[in-house]
Amino acid sequence: MASNSRRNMSSAWTQQQNKDFERALALYDKDTKDRWQNIARFVEGKSAEDVKRHYEILLADLQQIEAGRVPFPNYKTSSRKLHELQ
């Protein structure tokens, strides 16, 4: 079994790793053979198990957002700027 320090290292994702993960997801869809191994090759320092778990967490987060269980952030935007965005 992996030590806690190793587990913590593999669970922390850098901004670059997340970007690489997203790009790899776009290349390898759910029907791709050895999908998680292929994606892991794009994400330095992550195993196939790491990227699969990261994907599962992403899906769970999306489900929470779509179900309305995640509140909108309270951004400091003026009503004028908000109107301009619409």
C-alpha positions as CSV (number, residue, x, y, z in Angstrom):
1,M,0.0,0.0,0.0
2,A,1.3,3.5,-0.8
3,S,2.4,5.7,1.9
4,N,0.4,8.8,2.8
5,S,3.1,11.1,1.5
6,R,3.1,9.4,-1.9
7,R,-0.7,9.4,-2.0
8,N,-0.7,13.2,-1.2
9,M,1.9,13.8,-4.0
10,S,-0.2,11.9,-6.6
11,S,-3.4,13.6,-5.5
12,A,-2.1,17.2,-5.9
13,W,-2.5,18.5,-9.5
14,T,-0.6,21.5,-10.9
15,Q,-2.2,23.9,-13.3
16,Q,-0.1,22.4,-16.1
17,Q,-1.1,18.9,-15.3
18,N,-4.8,19.9,-15.4
19,K,-4.3,21.6,-18.7
20,D,-2.5,18.5,-20.1
21,F,-5.3,16.3,-18.7
22,E,-8.0,18.4,-20.4
23,R,-6.1,18.3,-23.8
24,A,-5.6,14.5,-23.5
25,L,-9.3,14.0,-22.7
26,A,-10.1,15.8,-26.0
27,L,-7.9,13.4,-27.9
28,Y,-9.0,10.1,-26.2
29,D,-12.7,9.6,-26.0
30,K,-14.5,7.0,-23.9
31,D,-14.2,4.4,-26.8
32,T,-10.4,4.7,-27.0
33,K,-8.6,1.5,-26.2
34,D,-6.3,2.0,-23.1
35,R,-7.8,5.4,-22.7
36,W,-6.4,6.1,-19.2
37,Q,-2.9,4.8,-20.1
38,N,-2.9,7.1,-23.1
39,I,-4.0,10.1,-21.1
40,A,-1.5,9.4,-18.4
41,R,1.3,9.6,-21.0
42,F,0.3,13.3,-21.5
43,V,0.2,14.2,-17.8
44,E,3.7,14.2,-16.3
45,G,3.9,12.5,-12.9
46,K,0.4,10.9,-13.1
47,S,-0.5,7.2,-13.5
48,A,-3.4,5.8,-15.4
49,E,-5.1,5.3,-12.0
50,D,-4.5,8.9,-11.1
51,V,-6.0,10.3,-14.3
52,K,-9.0,8.0,-14.1
53,R,-9.7,9.1,-10.5
54,H,-9.3,12.7,-11.5
55,Y,-11.9,12.2,-14.3
56,E,-14.3,10.5,-11.8
57,I,-14.0,13.5,-9.5
58,L,-14.6,15.9,-12.4
59,L,-17.8,14.0,-13.3
60,A,-19.0,14.1,-9.7
61,D,-18.3,17.9,-9.5
62,L,-20.2,18.4,-12.8
63,Q,-23.2,16.4,-11.5
64,Q,-23.3,18.6,-8.3
65,I,-23.2,21.8,-10.4
66,E,-25.9,20.6,-12.8
67,A,-28.1,19.5,-9.9
68,G,-27.9,23.1,-8.5
69,R,-26.0,22.0,-5.4
70,V,-23.1,24.3,-5.9
71,P,-23.9,28.0,-5.3
72,F,-22.8,30.6,-7.8
73,P,-19.6,32.5,-6.6
74,N,-20.1,36.0,-5.3
75,Y,-18.0,37.9,-7.8
76,K,-17.3,41.5,-7.2
77,T,-18.7,42.8,-10.5
78,S,-20.7,46.0,-10.9
79,S,-24.2,45.8,-12.3
80,R,-22.9,47.9,-15.3
81,K,-20.2,45.4,-16.1
82,L,-22.7,42.5,-15.7
83,H,-25.1,44.2,-18.1
84,E,-22.3,44.7,-20.7
85,L,-21.5,40.9,-20.5
86,Q,-25.1,40.0,-21.4
